[in-house]
Amino acid sequence: MHILLVTQYFKPESIGSPIWVHQLAVDLVNVGHHVTVVTAFPNYPDRIIFEGYRGKVFQREQLDGVEVQPVPVVLNTSFNENEPIVCNPQEALDCFLRTKMDVLVLGNFFIKRKS
């Protein structure tokens, strides 16, 4: 079976979910499946693309038998409300208060508009 995994984080990033998603992909390969992972170019935790991945639009590599396809990712941080890009928590809160959004999740905080 050919399996496609889509994830924002994958090896060579080495903290949190990349470890588990990588192990899942390797385990699937080890039982006979062909696994392709589509992921963002590695950039965690500093949000700087790792050396060897910079300046590339297309790259494909094999990692422990898994076909890995890193791709450029653009995050939409404007909340799709014709607002400017939100760059910090204060701007996110200001945008929430100006718009008709029902909920804002900001770190560990869940802010819900009164009905």
C-alpha positions in Angstrom: 0.0 0.0 0.0 1.2 3.5 -0.7 0.7 5.8 2.3 0.9 9.6 2.3 1.6 11.4 5.6 1.2 15.1 5.6 2.7 16.9 8.6 4.2 20.3 9.4 7.1 18.8 11.4 9.3 15.8 10.5 12.9 14.7 10.9 15.5 16.2 11.0 13.6 18.2 13.6 14.2 16.3 16.8 11.6 17.4 19.4 8.0 16.4 19.9 5.8 15.1 17.0 8.6 14.7 14.4 10.0 11.8 16.5 6.7 10.0 16.6 5.6 10.7 13.0 9.1 9.5 11.8 8.8 6.3 13.8 5.3 5.6 12.5 6.6 6.1 8.9 9.5 3.8 9.5 7.3 1.1 11.1 4.9 1.2 8.1 7.9 0.8 5.7 9.2 -2.1 7.8 5.9 -4.0 7.3 6.0 -3.5 3.6 4.3 -0.2 2.8 5.6 2.6 0.6 5.5 5.8 2.7 5.7 9.4 1.4 5.9 12.2 3.8 5.0 15.8 2.7 6.3 18.2 5.3 7.5 21.8 5.7 11.2 22.5 5.3 12.7 21.9 8.8 12.8 25.1 10.8 11.9 24.3 14.4 12.6 25.8 17.0 14.2 28.9 15.6 11.9 29.4 12.6 15.0 29.5 10.4 15.1 26.8 7.6 17.9 24.4 8.4 21.2 24.5 6.5 21.0 22.3 3.3 17.3 23.1 2.8 17.5 26.9 2.3 16.8 28.5 -1.1 15.1 25.4 -2.5 11.6 25.1 -3.8 11.7 21.3 -4.6 13.7 18.7 -2.8 13.1 15.0 -2.3 15.1 12.7 0.0 15.1 9.2 1.5 15.2 8.9 5.3 15.3 5.5 6.8 13.4 4.1 3.8 10.8 6.8 3.9 10.4 9.2 0.9 10.4 12.7 2.3 9.1 15.7 0.3 9.7 19.0 2.1 7.9 21.9 0.7 7.7 25.7 1.4 4.9 26.6 3.8 3.2 30.0 4.1 1.1 30.4 7.3 -2.0 32.5 7.0 -2.0 34.6 10.2 -4.5 37.2 9.1 -7.5 35.1 10.3 -9.1 35.6 6.8 -11.0 38.7 7.9 -9.2 41.2 5.5 -7.0 42.1 8.4 -3.3 42.7 8.3 -1.0 39.8 9.3 -1.0 39.2 13.0 2.6 39.3 14.4 2.1 39.1 18.1 -0.5 38.3 20.8 -1.7 41.9 21.2 -2.4 42.1 17.5 -4.2 38.8 17.6 -6.4 40.0 20.5 -7.1 43.4 18.8 -8.1 41.5 15.6 -10.4 39.2 17.6 -12.1 42.2 19.2 -12.6 44.0 15.9 -14.0 41.0 14.0 -16.8 38.6 14.4 -14.6 35.6 15.3 -16.2 33.4 18.0 -13.0 32.0 19.6 -9.3 32.9 19.9 -6.8 30.4 21.1 -3.7 32.1 22.2 -1.1 29.9 23.7 -2.8 28.2 26.7 -5.7 30.7 26.7 -9.1 29.9 25.1 -11.0 33.2 24.6 -14.7 32.9 23.7 -16.9 35.7 22.7 -20.1 36.0 24.7 -23.2 34.9 22.8 
